[in-house]
């Protein structure tokens, strides 16, 4: 059992900020389009990139000697040093103002917005919210909040004890295969070393999950692209999402949407039809 985090100490990270810059390249756009089941094409300078291409830009890069046992960088630095060993992307919110395009120089300014803690059925949970502002020389492109959750390795079983309530029938649906190649591709595009996405021995024997875990950001990216496809190609003005339960590799999964009075309700689901991530898009 890991010691309970010192919330007062961790909250000293609130307000800390960092900045990074990168370029949107045609090769990156091709790779992300392929991974998100979009037409690959031959992107040219000025062509719009997938809506969440910023998650592939300027990823933090650390020496191998500074990585923790889970493949993430060792705790501390910009993110608070939460001592709980399991870290996952729990959800967030995106506001889209301008498309990122091939050739754009993109700057991301990040700030620790909040650190909270609660105790639930799975033990102690620590939530860290990070605000991001993504800009180009044209101005603001994306405003984002990311919610990270940390929990103890000795907490309740990784998979939910009982199935989530089934969603309503989907008006719009696409299905794909969640295989290890797809997970590898997205990890490579985002320079994500988290071993739960590619190391089957680690994820099953150390973290206790039944299989490789589908990236939360990739599920969110698929939901955003699906929403835009159903709305004439236009990105939603705002997209909010949260993880419901893990999605594992080895079976079919679906991307679903229903029209709503205020926009669109979206969700990904596993092969049993259980939601794994839910989102809401508004225009």
PAZA-112519 format. One line per field, with one value per atom (N, C-alpha, C, O): residue in three letters; x, y, z. Coordinates in pm, whole numbers. Each point is the difference from the previous one (the first is absolute). Example, Ala and Ser with C-alpha at 12.3 -4.5 7.8 and 13.67 -1.06 7.14 Angstrom:
<pts>
rest	(Ala:Ala:Ala:Ala:Ser:Ser:Ser:Ser)
c1	(1319:-89:90:104:-139:82:-77:51)
c2	(-569:119:120:-2:107:119:109:111)
c3	(780:0:0:66:-138:6:73:17)
</pts>
This chain:
<pts>
rest	(Unk:Unk:Unk:Unk:Unk:Unk:Unk:Unk:Unk:Unk:Unk:Unk:Unk:Unk:Unk:Unk:Unk:Unk:Unk:Unk:Unk:Unk:Unk:Unk:Unk:Unk:Unk:Unk:Unk:Unk:Unk:Unk:Unk:Unk:Unk:Unk:Unk:Unk:Unk:Unk:Unk:Unk:Unk:Unk:Unk:Unk:Unk:Unk:Unk:Unk:Unk:Unk:Unk:Unk:Unk:Unk:Unk:Unk:Unk:Unk:Unk:Unk:Unk:Unk:Unk:Unk:Unk:Unk:Unk:Unk:Unk:Unk:Unk:Unk:Unk:Unk:Unk:Unk:Unk:Unk:Unk:Unk:Unk:Unk:Unk:Unk:Unk:Unk:Unk:Unk:Unk:Unk:Unk:Unk:Unk:Unk:Unk:Unk:Unk:Unk:Unk:Unk:Unk:Unk:Unk:Unk:Unk:Unk:Unk:Unk:Unk:Unk:Unk:Unk:Unk:Unk:Unk:Unk:Unk:Unk:Unk:Unk:Unk:Unk:Unk:Unk:Unk:Unk:Unk:Unk:Unk:Unk:Unk:Unk:Unk:Unk:Unk:Unk:Unk:Unk:Unk:Unk:Unk:Unk:Unk:Unk:Unk:Unk:Unk:Unk:Unk:Unk:Unk:Unk:Unk:Unk:Unk:Unk:Unk:Unk:Unk:Unk:Unk:Unk:Unk:Unk:Unk:Unk:Unk:Unk:Unk:Unk:Unk:Unk:Unk:Unk:Unk:Unk:Unk:Unk:Unk:Unk:Unk:Unk:Unk:Unk:Unk:Unk:Unk:Unk:Unk:Unk:Unk:Unk:Unk:Unk:Unk:Unk:Unk:Unk:Unk:Unk:Unk:Unk:Unk:Unk:Unk:Unk:Unk:Unk:Unk:Unk:Unk:Unk:Unk:Unk:Unk:Unk:Unk:Unk:Unk:Unk:Unk:Unk:Unk:Unk:Unk:Unk:Unk:Unk:Unk:Unk:Unk:Unk:Unk:Unk:Unk:Unk:Unk:Unk:Unk:Unk:Unk:Unk:Unk:Unk:Unk:Unk:Unk:Unk:Unk:Unk:Unk:Unk:Unk:Unk:Unk:Unk:Unk:Unk:Unk:Unk:Unk:Unk:Unk:Unk:Unk:Unk:Unk:Unk:Unk:Unk:Unk:Unk:Unk:Unk:Unk:Unk:Unk:Unk:Unk:Unk:Unk:Unk:Unk:Unk:Unk:Unk:Unk:Unk:Unk:Unk:Unk:Unk:Unk:Unk:Unk:Unk:Unk:Unk:Unk:Unk:Unk:Unk:Unk:Unk:Unk:Unk:Unk:Unk:Unk:Unk:Unk:Unk:Unk:Unk:Unk:Unk:Unk:Unk:Unk:Unk:Unk:Unk:Unk:Unk:Unk:Unk:Unk:Unk:Unk:Unk:Unk:Unk:Unk:Unk:Unk:Unk:Unk:Unk:Unk:Unk:Unk:Unk:Unk:Unk:Unk:Unk:Unk:Unk:Unk:Unk:Unk:Unk:Unk:Unk:Unk:Unk:Unk:Unk:Unk:Unk:Unk:Unk:Unk:Unk:Unk:Unk:Unk:Unk:Unk:Unk:Unk:Unk:Unk:Unk:Unk:Unk:Unk:Unk:Unk:Unk:Unk:Unk:Unk:Unk:Unk:Unk:Unk:Unk:Unk:Unk:Unk:Unk:Unk:Unk:Unk:Unk:Unk:Unk:Unk:Unk:Unk:Unk:Unk:Unk:Unk:Unk:Unk:Unk:Unk:Unk:Unk:Unk:Unk:Unk:Unk:Unk:Unk:Unk:Unk:Unk:Unk:Unk:Unk:Unk:Unk:Unk:Unk:Unk:Unk:Unk:Unk:Unk:Unk:Unk:Unk:Unk:Unk:Unk:Unk:Unk:Unk:Unk:Unk:Unk:Unk:Unk:Unk:Unk:Unk:Unk:Unk:Unk:Unk:Unk:Unk:Unk:Unk:Unk:Unk:Unk:Unk:Unk:Unk:Unk:Unk:Unk:Unk:Unk:Unk:Unk:Unk:Unk:Unk:Unk:Unk:Unk:Unk:Unk:Unk:Unk:Unk:Unk:Unk:Unk:Unk:Unk:Unk:Unk:Unk:Unk:Unk:Unk:Unk:Unk:Unk:Unk:Unk:Unk:Unk:Unk:Unk:Unk:Unk:Unk:Unk:Unk:Unk:Unk:Unk:Unk:Unk:Unk:Unk:Unk:Unk:Unk:Unk:Unk:Unk:Unk:Unk:Unk:Unk:Unk:Unk:Unk:Unk:Unk:Unk:Unk:Unk:Unk:Unk:Unk:Unk:Unk:Unk:Unk:Unk:Unk:Unk:Unk:Unk:Unk:Unk:Unk:Unk:Unk:Unk:Unk:Unk:Unk:Unk:Unk:Unk:Unk:Unk:Unk:Unk:Unk:Unk:Unk:Unk:Unk:Unk:Unk:Unk:Unk:Unk:Unk:Unk:Unk:Unk:Unk:Unk:Unk:Unk:Unk:Unk:Unk:Unk:Unk:Unk:Unk:Unk:Unk:Unk:Unk:Unk:Unk:Unk:Unk:Unk:Unk:Unk:Unk:Unk:Unk:Unk:Unk:Unk:Unk:Unk:Unk:Unk:Unk:Unk:Unk:Unk:Unk:Unk:Unk:Unk:Unk:Unk:Unk:Unk:Unk:Unk:Unk:Unk:Unk:Unk:Unk:Unk:Unk:Unk:Unk:Unk:Unk:Unk:Unk:Unk:Unk:Unk:Unk:Unk:Unk:Unk:Unk:Unk:Unk:Unk:Unk:Unk:Unk:Unk:Unk:Unk:Unk:Unk:Unk:Unk:Unk:Unk:Unk:Unk:Unk:Unk:Unk:Unk:Unk:Unk:Unk:Unk:Unk:Unk:Unk:Unk:Unk:Unk:Unk:Unk:Unk:Unk:Unk:Unk:Unk:Unk:Unk:Unk:Unk:Unk:Unk:Unk:Unk:Unk:Unk:Unk:Unk:Unk:Unk:Unk:Unk:Unk:Unk:Unk:Unk:Unk:Unk:Unk:Unk:Unk:Unk:Unk:Unk:Unk:Unk:Unk:Unk:Unk:Unk:Unk:Unk:Unk:Unk:Unk:Unk:Unk:Unk:Unk:Unk:Unk:Unk:Unk:Unk:Unk:Unk:Unk:Unk:Unk:Unk:Unk:Unk:Unk:Unk:Unk:Unk:Unk:Unk:Unk:Unk:Unk:Unk:Unk:Unk:Unk:Unk:Unk:Unk:Unk:Unk:Unk:Unk:Unk:Unk:Unk:Unk:Unk:Unk:Unk:Unk:Unk:Unk:Unk:Unk:Unk:Unk:Unk:Unk:Unk:Unk:Unk:Unk:Unk:Unk:Unk:Unk:Unk:Unk:Unk:Unk:Unk:Unk:Unk:Unk:Unk:Unk:Unk:Unk:Unk:Unk:Unk:Unk:Unk:Unk:Unk:Unk:Unk:Unk:Unk:Unk:Unk:Unk:Unk:Unk:Unk:Unk:Unk:Unk:Unk:Unk:Unk:Unk:Unk:Unk:Unk:Unk:Unk:Unk:Unk:Unk:Unk:Unk:Unk:Unk:Unk:Unk:Unk:Unk:Unk:Unk:Unk:Unk:Unk:Unk:Unk:Unk:Unk:Unk:Unk:Unk:Unk:Unk:Unk:Unk:Unk:Unk:Unk:Unk:Unk:Unk:Unk:Unk:Unk:Unk:Unk:Unk:Unk:Unk:Unk:Unk:Unk:Unk:Unk:Unk:Unk:Unk:Unk:Unk:Unk:Unk:Unk:Unk:Unk:Unk:Unk:Unk:Unk:Unk:Unk:Unk:Unk:Unk:Unk:Unk:Unk:Unk:Unk:Unk:Unk:Unk:Unk:Unk:Unk:Unk:Unk:Unk:Unk:Unk:Unk:Unk:Unk:Unk:Unk:Unk:Unk:Unk:Unk:Unk:Unk:Unk:Unk:Unk:Unk:Unk:Unk:Unk:Unk:Unk:Unk:Unk:Unk:Unk:Unk:Unk:Unk:Unk:Unk:Unk:Unk:Unk:Unk:Unk:Unk:Unk:Unk:Unk:Unk:Unk:Unk:Unk:Unk:Unk:Unk:Unk:Unk:Unk:Unk:Unk:Unk:Unk:Unk:Unk:Unk:Unk:Unk:Unk:Unk:Unk:Unk:Unk:Unk:Unk:Unk:Unk:Unk:Unk:Unk:Unk:Unk:Unk:Unk:Unk:Unk:Unk:Unk:Unk:Unk:Unk:Unk:Unk:Unk:Unk:Unk:Unk:Unk:Unk:Unk:Unk:Unk:Unk:Unk:Unk:Unk:Unk:Unk:Unk:Unk:Unk:Unk:Unk:Unk:Unk:Unk:Unk:Unk:Unk:Unk:Unk:Unk:Unk:Unk:Unk:Unk:Unk:Unk:Unk:Unk:Unk:Unk:Unk:Unk:Unk:Unk:Unk:Unk:Unk:Unk:Unk:Unk:Unk:Unk:Unk:Unk:Unk:Unk:Unk:Unk:Unk:Unk:Unk:Unk:Unk:Unk:Unk:Unk:Unk:Unk:Unk:Unk:Unk:Unk:Unk:Unk:Unk:Unk:Unk:Unk:Unk:Unk:Unk:Unk:Unk:Unk:Unk:Unk:Unk:Unk:Unk:Unk:Unk:Unk:Unk:Unk:Unk:Unk:Unk:Unk:Unk:Unk:Unk:Unk:Unk:Unk:Unk:Unk:Unk:Unk:Unk:Unk:Unk:Unk:Unk:Unk:Unk:Unk:Unk:Unk:Unk:Unk:Unk:Unk:Unk:Unk:Unk:Unk:Unk:Unk:Unk:Unk:Unk:Unk:Unk:Unk:Unk:Unk:Unk:Unk:Unk:Unk:Unk:Unk:Unk:Unk:Unk:Unk:Unk:Unk:Unk)
c1	(85:-85:88:89:-111:76:-48:-119:212:-40:-98:7:-99:-98:72:85:-119:67:-20:-105:205:-7:-60:70:-202:-71:52:14:14:49:130:20:68:126:-25:59:-145:-26:-66:23:-104:-69:96:-38:161:99:38:60:-96:26:-103:24:-137:-102:58:64:-86:52:131:41:27:124:-32:-103:192:-28:124:112:-134:108:-47:-120:214:-35:85:117:-177:71:-50:-113:195:-37:40:92:-165:26:-64:-72:98:-57:-92:27:-135:-88:57:5:39:60:-100:-94:117:-85:8:-100:221:16:-77:-61:62:-78:-148:-72:25:-142:-38:-106:190:-28:-9:-92:187:0:-122:-58:19:-116:-129:-89:78:-119:-14:-109:219:-4:-44:-78:128:-28:-144:-59:2:-138:-102:-115:157:-91:-57:-115:198:-39:71:104:-157:71:138:12:92:137:33:47:-69:25:147:88:-61:134:-6:-10:16:-15:107:118:-163:86:2:-88:187:3:-133:-52:-1:-128:-119:-107:122:-110:-26:93:-221:-35:45:-9:58:40:-119:-97:101:-104:-13:97:-216:-32:84:22:25:78:148:68:-19:141:91:116:-166:83:47:100:-172:44:125:64:-28:122:117:112:-136:102:77:-57:187:89:-23:-15:11:-15:125:110:-125:119:96:-43:171:103:100:61:-45:90:99:-33:153:94:-59:-85:129:-47:26:-78:187:35:-95:2:-88:-92:-144:-92:74:-134:-27:89:-217:-41:-31:8:-44:-25:-120:-11:-80:-117:26:-89:209:33:-24:45:-114:-16:126:78:-56:111:-21:-113:224:-9:-76:3:-71:-88:78:116:-184:61:14:-48:114:12:-126:-50:-2:-121:-121:-69:44:-112:37:116:-212:31:41:-48:136:51:-98:28:-141:-101:60:44:-40:66:-79:53:-179:-80:50:21:-1:71:-80:59:-190:-78:-45:-61:92:-39:-72:47:-163:-75:-65:-21:-10:-67:-150:-59:-2:-139:-103:-113:149:-97:48:117:-210:38:-102:-112:155:-88:87:108:-159:68:-90:-120:177:-69:82:119:-184:68:-32:-116:221:-16:52:-55:162:60:69:59:-66:63:151:55:12:144:29:-66:164:23:145:91:-73:135:87:-36:150:92:-10:88:-193:-17:108:36:17:76:-98:-72:70:-99:68:101:-155:51:-105:-117:158:-90:49:113:-201:30:-87:-123:186:-70:13:103:-209:-2:-74:-108:164:-69:-116:23:-146:-117:-56:-47:53:-60:57:37:-30:39:-98:-10:-63:-98:17:69:-131:11:-133:-70:35:-120:23:91:-173:8:-130:-109:119:-118:14:82:-163:-1:132:31:46:129:116:116:-145:105:23:-90:211:33:23:72:-133:17:50:-52:150:49:-21:44:-111:-31:84:6:58:78:-59:-6:-36:-55:104:59:-39:99:-71:-71:91:-53:106:117:-159:91:-58:-121:206:-37:89:123:-186:73:-18:-113:224:-6:88:93:-126:82:21:-56:135:14:-134:-11:-93:-132:-77:-98:142:-70:-34:64:-165:-38:-65:-90:138:-57:-87:-111:163:-70:23:111:-216:10:-43:-102:178:-24:20:82:-161:25:18:-84:191:23:-12:53:-121:-14:75:-34:137:77:-42:-29:25:-33:111:51:-16:100:-68:-82:117:-52:101:100:-127:94:-2:-105:217:8:-73:-43:26:-66:-147:-63:7:-141:-86:51:-181:-93:38:82:-139:36:-12:-85:173:4:-128:-48:-10:-125:-117:7:-116:-114:-62:-2:-48:-58:-130:-34:-39:-124:-8:55:-121:-5:-68:-91:138:-66:-137:-24:-64:-133:11:80:-158:10:-48:-92:152:-43:-127:-38:-27:-113:48:119:-207:42:64:-45:148:73:-67:-33:15:-49:110:-28:153:115:106:24:40:95:105:-31:155:109:68:4:50:71:139:20:75:138:56:-66:186:66:105:86:-95:100:113:-2:100:111:129:6:96:125:73:74:-94:65:-58:75:-206:-63:54:32:-22:50:146:40:40:140:10:80:-159:7:-30:69:-173:-34:106:31:24:109:118:63:-32:112:-26:89:-209:-34:8:34:-66:-3:124:8:86:122:-38:57:-155:-54:65:-26:109:69:-75:55:-179:-75:-19:-61:113:8:-136:-11:-91:-133:-55:-95:153:-51:71:-49:164:74:69:39:-22:73:-100:-45:10:-106:40:-83:208:43:-15:-49:93:-8:-145:-34:-51:-137:-81:-89:118:-78:61:-73:206:63:32:2:22:34:-122:-28:-44:-115:-131:-100:99:-117:-116:-112:135:-107:-5:99:-212:-10:62:11:30:58:59:-3:58:53:-113:-112:141:-103:3:105:-220:-21:20:-51:125:26:-129:-86:72:-113:-1:-105:219:0:-39:-63:100:-39:-151:-61:0:-146:-64:-94:146:-52:20:-89:205:27:-98:-50:20:-96:-140:-74:37:-131:-10:-102:208:0:-12:-80:158:-5:-137:-50:-9:-131:-106:-86:94:-95:11:-102:225:19:-52:-62:89:-48:-151:-54:-15:-146:-55:-120:210:-42:64:38:-28:50:148:45:32:144:46:120:-214:36:31:-76:186:33:-103:-50:16:-89:69:123:-202:58:54:103:-174:43:-26:-105:202:-14:48:116:-205:33:-7:-86:176:5:53:69:-103:52:4:-88:190:11:-97:-19:-43:-96:61:-16:84:72:104:-12:114:103:-55:-93:153:-26:125:109:-123:115:13:-96:217:25:-57:-40:39:-36:-141:-38:-43:-137:-48:68:-184:-59:-46:-43:51:-59:-78:18:-104:-84:9:28:-52:-9:-144:-48:-20:-145:-40:71:-188:-49:-151:-61:2:-143:-16:68:-158:-32:-71:-81:113:-62:-41:48:-135:-51:112:-6:109:109:123:104:-112:115:0:-83:175:13:59:95:-154:55:77:-50:172:88:58:12:25:68:71:-41:150:62:-51:-38:37:-51:84:54:-44:72:-87:-112:161:-72:-131:-89:75:-125:-100:-110:149:-89:5:-78:170:11:82:107:-154:75:135:11:91:132:42:79:-129:18:-126:-59:16:-117:42:89:-154:31:-122:-101:110:-106:61:97:-154:48:-108:-117:157:-92:63:122:-206:47:-55:29)
c2	(-119:119:124:13:78:124:98:4:77:101:98:28:23:96:128:50:5:122:117:13:72:122:108:64:-44:90:143:69:-25:137:22:104:-203:10:-1:80:-170:-11:125:37:28:121:117:102:-114:104:7:97:-203:0:82:34:-1:77:134:71:-39:124:-16:90:-204:-21:-14:-55:105:-1:-40:8:-49:-36:27:9:3:29:-85:-28:-14:-80:36:49:-71:34:-114:-76:67:-105:42:100:-177:27:-115:-116:148:-101:-40:81:-205:-47:-86:-56:46:-83:-147:-71:26:-140:-30:-107:199:-19:-8:-85:173:0:-131:-55:4:-128:-112:-82:78:-106:5:-103:223:12:-31:-66:112:-34:-152:-54:-13:-146:-67:-95:143:-61:25:-82:195:33:-44:45:-134:-56:109:-8:110:107:-20:-66:121:-5:64:110:-179:48:116:104:-122:105:39:-74:190:57:142:95:-78:134:97:-33:154:106:115:8:80:117:76:30:0:70:-91:47:-178:-94:-20:-1:-13:-20:-137:-99:96:-124:-56:72:-199:-51:91:63:-55:101:-13:100:-219:-18:-25:-66:118:-18:62:-40:137:65:-98:26:-139:-100:-73:-71:88:-62:98:-39:163:104:25:0:20:36:-86:55:-188:-83:13:17:-24:6:-115:-113:143:-99:-6:101:-220:-21:-112:-89:92:-112:-129:3:-114:-129:-15:-65:124:-12:74:-19:106:78:-50:67:-187:-56:-89:-67:66:-87:-139:-25:-67:-139:-17:-103:202:-11:59:-4:58:60:149:66:-11:144:62:-70:200:66:-10:-4:-1:-2:123:105:-121:106:125:-7:121:127:84:-39:154:89:82:56:-50:80:-58:73:-202:-64:-26:-31:44:-25:-145:-89:62:-136:-85:-36:4:-83:-138:-63:12:-128:-122:-111:126:-115:-50:81:-211:-52:-4:10:-24:-10:139:74:-41:130:-23:-75:140:-11:133:85:-69:118:-22:-86:161:-26:69:-49:161:74:142:31:55:138:73:-46:161:84:73:49:-41:68:109:-21:136:106:29:29:-38:17:138:39:35:135:10:74:-149:8:-133:-59:12:-126:13:104:-209:-9:-56:-94:151:-32:-42:36:-114:-42:123:92:-90:112:96:85:-96:91:-23:-114:223:-9:17:99:-195:-6:14:-66:151:19:-44:38:-119:-45:55:-24:99:52:-77:-3:-60:-89:53:56:-75:49:-99:-48:15:-84:82:103:-149:76:-42:83:-214:-48:-135:-80:54:-130:-33:74:-184:-40:-148:-73:31:-139:-45:78:-204:-57:-149:-60:3:-143:-64:43:-145:-68:-149:-50:-22:-147:-62:-113:188:-52:53:-18:83:53:148:72:-26:142:35:-70:179:51:144:80:-48:138:49:-64:178:56:126:89:-82:117:54:-71:197:64:95:80:-90:82:78:-58:188:85:20:24:-35:21:106:4:81:95:-28:9:-44:-36:113:34:24:116:-19:-80:154:12:149:82:-43:143:67:122:-202:59:31:74:-130:23:-132:-102:107:-118:-104:31:-156:-110:-90:-36:1:-93:44:39:-46:15:-132:-56:5:-136:-11:69:-160:-45:-151:-71:21:-144:-39:68:-177:-52:-132:-97:93:-120:-58:75:-207:-64:-97:-74:75:-91:-86:50:-179:-85:-108:-20:-47:-97:-129:-39:-28:-127:-109:-99:114:-102:29:-58:148:34:-114:-108:133:-102:-46:64:-177:-52:106:89:-100:100:5:109:-224:-2:19:-46:111:22:-132:-97:95:-122:-36:-118:218:-27:87:110:-157:76:134:15:84:129:-12:-91:183:-1:17:81:-157:10:136:58:-7:128:-19:-114:222:-13:-47:10:-62:-41:118:114:-142:106:31:-90:219:43:-9:-22:40:-3:-89:9:-95:-95:-42:-23:14:-59:-102:17:-121:-99:-24:6:-35:-25:-109:-42:-3:-101:67:73:-99:51:-101:-88:99:-96:69:122:-203:52:91:89:-109:86:141:98:-87:131:72:119:-190:62:42:107:-191:35:127:89:-81:117:128:100:-103:123:34:117:-218:25:65:91:-140:55:144:85:-57:136:101:116:-160:91:-15:64:-147:-28:-37:51:-139:-41:-133:-103:106:-120:-80:-97:135:-70:-146:-30:-61:-140:-70:-108:167:-64:-11:-75:149:1:-98:-24:-32:-87:-119:-94:95:-105:-92:29:-140:-86:-64:-12:-28:-59:101:-32:156:102:29:1:23:43:-109:29:-156:-109:-48:-31:26:-58:103:-33:158:103:85:21:27:87:-77:56:-182:-84:17:-42:103:13:-125:-73:47:-120:13:-100:218:17:139:80:-52:132:102:-30:149:101:102:56:-34:97:141:31:54:136:80:-2:73:91:108:24:44:103:-52:73:-196:-52:-19:27:-75:-11:138:16:84:136:53:66:-94:45:-61:70:-199:-65:60:15:19:60:138:34:46:134:-12:71:-159:-16:-51:42:-131:-54:109:12:69:111:97:44:-10:92:-60:69:-198:-67:7:18:-31:4:142:21:77:141:77:116:-180:67:31:86:-154:21:107:23:44:109:-52:-81:127:-38:60:110:-179:61:120:4:92:111:-48:47:-143:-54:-149:-47:-27:-144:-39:23:-81:-46:-152:-59:-5:-146:-51:72:-196:-64:-151:-58:-4:-144:-66:48:-157:-72:-130:-33:-39:-122:-27:52:-134:-26:-75:-80:109:-74:-80:56:-187:-88:-45:3:-44:-45:-141:-67:24:-138:-22:-114:219:-18:126:103:-112:114:104:-34:161:108:90:-7:90:85:146:31:57:144:38:-26:88:18:145:76:-39:136:4:-75:161:32:151:73:-28:142:42:-75:195:54:144:62:-9:135:104:101:-128:97:-38:66:-171:-41:-148:-48:-25:-143:-70:48:-163:-86:-113:-63:39:-98:-95:35:-154:-93:-107:-37:-13:-122:-115:21:-140:-117:-122:-10:-84:-123:-98:34:-154:-97:-44:-50:68:-34:115:-12:125:115:90:95:-121:83:126:-11:129:123:-1:-44:92:13:146:34:52:144:69:-42:147:78:143:55:5:137:76:-59:191:89:106:65:-46:100:104:-34:160:110:90:16:42:89:140:89)
c3	(0:0:0:85:-177:-9:105:32:21:97:-63:-120:203:-49:-41:73:-190:-46:96:63:-54:79:-89:-78:90:-91:11:-101:222:17:-77:-62:67:-73:-151:-72:25:-143:-56:-116:196:-48:-20:-58:106:-25:-149:-45:-30:-145:-78:-116:176:-70:-45:77:-201:-57:-74:-74:92:-75:-149:-37:-45:-145:-77:50:-172:-91:-143:-25:-67:-139:-92:28:-139:-100:-138:-15:-87:-137:-94:28:-139:-99:-131:-6:-100:-131:-42:31:-99:-58:-135:-93:81:-125:-77:57:-187:-84:42:-2:39:40:128:11:85:123:-33:53:-139:-37:-67:29:-118:-65:103:-5:97:100:90:32:10:88:-75:55:-178:-79:-13:17:-46:-15:129:-3:115:129:44:71:-112:39:-105:2:-94:-101:-92:-42:12:-90:-135:-4:-105:-127:15:52:-99:23:-93:45:-174:-97:-8:46:-103:-11:53:-78:209:58:-49:-8:-25:-50:101:85:-95:88:-5:-107:224:10:17:39:-66:21:149:80:-45:140:49:-72:195:66:77:21:22:91:122:42:13:100:128:68:-36:123:-30:78:-188:-35:106:12:64:102:107:67:-49:98:-47:78:-204:-55:-4:-34:68:-16:129:109:-122:111:124:109:-123:120:86:-52:184:86:-33:-21:17:-32:115:37:20:113:-33:-79:136:-18:56:90:-142:49:150:70:-21:141:91:122:-179:82:-9:46:-105:-9:121:52:-8:108:-50:-120:210:-40:-91:-68:63:-88:-137:-86:62:-129:-5:-94:194:11:60:65:-88:72:150:48:26:146:49:-63:176:50:39:40:-54:31:-125:-106:116:-114:-15:97:-222:-22:72:72:-89:70:145:29:65:140:22:-71:169:22:80:115:-175:67:23:-97:221:27:-42:4:-44:-41:-136:-90:74:-118:-129:-108:115:-123:-45:77:-201:-55:-131:-86:70:-125:-34:86:-212:-52:21:-66:157:40:-88:-12:-48:-80:-24:21:-64:-23:-86:-21:-27:-84:-101:31:-155:-109:-56:-17:-12:-74:-126:8:-123:-128:-57:-12:-23:-55:-143:-82:51:-133:-27:90:-215:-36:1:-38:83:-17:-139:-44:-24:-141:-23:74:-180:-38:-20:-74:140:-7:115:17:65:114:105:30:25:124:114:7:82:106:135:26:60:135:100:-11:108:106:134:41:26:133:99:-14:113:92:143:38:39:139:88:-37:154:97:59:63:-84:40:135:76:-45:124:38:-87:216:54:112:97:-112:101:32:-72:179:42:58:65:-89:60:23:-58:143:28:-45:41:-124:-52:14:78:-153:10:-47:37:-118:-48:82:-38:151:86:-22:-44:77:-13:-146:-71:27:-136:9:78:-159:-9:-143:-95:81:-131:-22:86:-201:-39:-130:-101:103:-120:-58:72:-203:-70:-110:-81:78:-107:-106:30:-157:-113:-92:-25:-25:-105:-120:10:-124:-122:-100:-37:-8:-89:-123:0:-104:-120:-25:73:-173:-31:-33:5:-37:-28:128:-4:118:126:69:-24:111:77:-90:-77:86:-77:89:-38:157:88:144:38:40:146:60:-40:136:48:150:60:0:137:-3:-56:115:13:146:88:-62:136:10:-67:151:26:134:93:-82:127:38:-85:212:56:106:77:-73:107:36:-70:181:55:-80:-52:43:-71:76:-61:192:80:21:89:-169:12:-53:-29:17:-47:-139:-66:18:-132:-108:7:-108:-106:-80:-33:2:-77:96:114:-156:88:43:-75:199:55:-71:-12:-34:-70:-125:-1:-104:-125:19:81:-159:0:-65:-79:113:-60:-151:-47:-29:-146:-49:58:-164:-56:-83:-28:-12:-92:-136:-29:-55:-135:-73:12:-88:-70:-134:-76:49:-131:-105:-118:162:-91:65:120:-199:58:-102:-117:162:-76:90:122:-180:80:-59:-121:211:-37:91:95:-125:81:89:-48:177:95:9:86:-174:3:44:11:14:54:-99:42:-171:-99:8:-8:23:14:123:-7:119:123:-17:46:-111:-24:-84:30:-135:-88:76:-17:102:71:104:20:47:94:-72:53:-173:-75:-42:10:-57:-44:113:-22:143:115:89:105:-145:79:143:96:-85:129:41:-62:166:44:104:53:-21:105:-39:-102:185:-37:-5:-57:115:-2:-141:-24:-71:-137:-94:-110:152:-92:67:-70:201:69:71:111:-177:54:133:90:-76:127:113:108:-134:104:39:118:-218:30:68:80:-112:61:132:93:-85:120:107:119:-159:98:36:118:-219:28:11:45:-87:25:-95:32:-146:-100:-88:-8:-57:-83:-139:-71:32:-133:-16:93:-210:-31:2:-41:89:20:-113:-34:-23:-107:57:107:-177:46:15:-88:200:16:-106:-60:33:-104:-138:-76:42:-131:-7:-104:213:0:-18:-77:150:-13:-142:-54:-5:-137:-98:-90:105:-88:17:-98:220:23:-64:-60:72:-61:-152:-61:0:-145:-45:-105:181:-34:9:-87:193:14:-117:-54:14:-112:-130:-81:60:-120:-12:-109:221:1:-4:-13:23:4:-115:16:-131:-119:1:-75:160:3:96:13:55:90:140:55:2:138:94:-26:134:99:64:10:34:75:132:48:12:130:2:-43:96:16:139:35:46:134:2:-65:139:0:134:72:-40:121:-21:-64:118:-6:97:112:-156:83:52:117:-203:38:-108:-111:141:-101:-121:11:-126:-123:-31:-10:-5:-18:-146:-76:41:-136:-20:95:-221:-31:-47:-26:15:-46:-70:1:-60:-69:100:111:-148:80:-95:-122:177:-84:43:116:-213:22:-32:-110:206:-9:22:65:-119:18:-10:-77:156:-8:-7:71:-157:-5:128:54:-6:120:-25:-94:178:-20:4:-69:151:14:-80:12:-94:-78:-28:-77:138:-28:122:61:-27:104:-69:-93:140:-65:104:118:-162:88:-80:-110:167:-49:86:115:-171:72:-35:-111:205:-25:-78:-39:16:-82:63:-69:201:69:-3:52:-113:-8:121:9:85:120:-30:-58:96:-25:71:115:-184:59:13:88:-175:11:-50:-100:169:-40:-29:65:-164:-36:-45:-39:46:-46:-89:39:-158:-94:-25:-16:12:-31:-105:-5:-80:-107:19:-81)
</pts>
